[in-house]
Amino acid sequence: MPAYTDRILFESVHDLPQKNPLMNIYYGKIDYNMSDHKPVTGLFEAKIKVINDKLKQKIIDKLIVKYQESETESEGSRK
């Protein structure tokens, strides 16, 4: 029986928008008779979400300005 050291364990997050964010393409073992532990190999395809940092910062800046404007308006209405 192979031990847990003879396995590649992985976890996929299934609530992402992609159907299969982590897909196993290849999984195999190397047979040799020197030990009862067999080296394993695996090839995975991972779909990742890329963040555009410049666009993200523009949106944050706009939200800050909008928040500051609404704070100024609400202070004026309280006077």
C-alpha distance (Angstrom), angle and dihedral (degrees) to the residues before:
residue distance angle dihedral
M1 . . .
P2 3.81 . .
A3 3.80 116.2 .
Y4 3.82 125.7 -128.5
T5 3.81 86.6 -99.3
D6 3.78 85.8 67.0
R7 3.80 92.8 62.4
I8 3.79 137.4 74.8
L9 3.79 108.5 -135.7
F10 3.78 118.7 -159.3
E11 3.77 138.0 164.8
S12 3.77 127.6 -148.1
V13 3.80 124.2 -156.1
H14 3.79 105.0 -132.0
D15 3.81 99.5 -172.5
L16 3.80 93.4 71.9
P17 3.83 117.9 110.0
Q18 3.81 91.5 -109.0
K19 3.79 116.0 84.2
N20 3.82 96.2 -133.9
P21 3.83 109.2 16.8
L22 3.83 92.3 172.7
M23 3.77 118.1 32.9
N24 3.78 127.4 179.6
I25 3.80 109.3 -133.1
Y26 3.80 99.7 174.2
Y27 3.79 135.7 6.4
G28 3.77 122.6 176.5
K29 3.77 146.6 146.3
I30 3.76 133.7 -132.0
D31 3.79 113.5 -125.7
Y32 3.75 117.8 -142.4
N33 3.80 131.7 140.5
M34 3.82 102.3 -132.4
S35 3.83 95.8 93.2
D36 3.78 142.4 9.4
H37 3.83 87.9 -119.7
K38 3.79 111.3 84.9
P39 3.83 118.8 -157.8
V40 3.80 112.2 -121.8
T41 3.78 131.7 -154.7
G42 3.76 131.1 -160.5
L43 3.77 138.8 -176.3
F44 3.80 119.3 -158.2
E45 3.79 135.0 -177.0
A46 3.80 113.4 -144.7
K47 3.79 123.1 -166.5
I48 3.78 110.0 -152.3
K49 3.77 134.3 -174.4
V50 3.81 112.9 -120.0
I51 3.80 118.3 -149.2
N52 3.81 119.8 -147.9
D53 3.82 99.1 -140.7
K54 3.83 94.8 -166.7
L55 3.80 92.6 53.0
K56 3.82 90.8 44.0
Q57 3.82 90.8 53.5
K58 3.84 91.7 48.7
I59 3.80 90.1 54.1
I60 3.81 91.7 47.5
D61 3.82 91.0 49.8
K62 3.83 91.5 50.3
L63 3.80 91.0 49.7
I64 3.81 91.8 50.0
V65 3.83 91.4 51.2
K66 3.81 91.2 46.9
Y67 3.82 90.9 49.1
Q68 3.81 92.2 48.7
E69 3.82 90.7 49.2
S70 3.80 91.8 51.2
E71 3.81 90.7 48.6
T72 3.83 90.5 52.2
E73 3.82 91.2 48.8
S74 3.80 92.9 48.9
E75 3.84 91.2 48.9
G76 3.82 89.1 52.4
S77 3.79 92.5 51.0
R78 3.82 91.7 50.9
K79 3.84 92.4 58.1
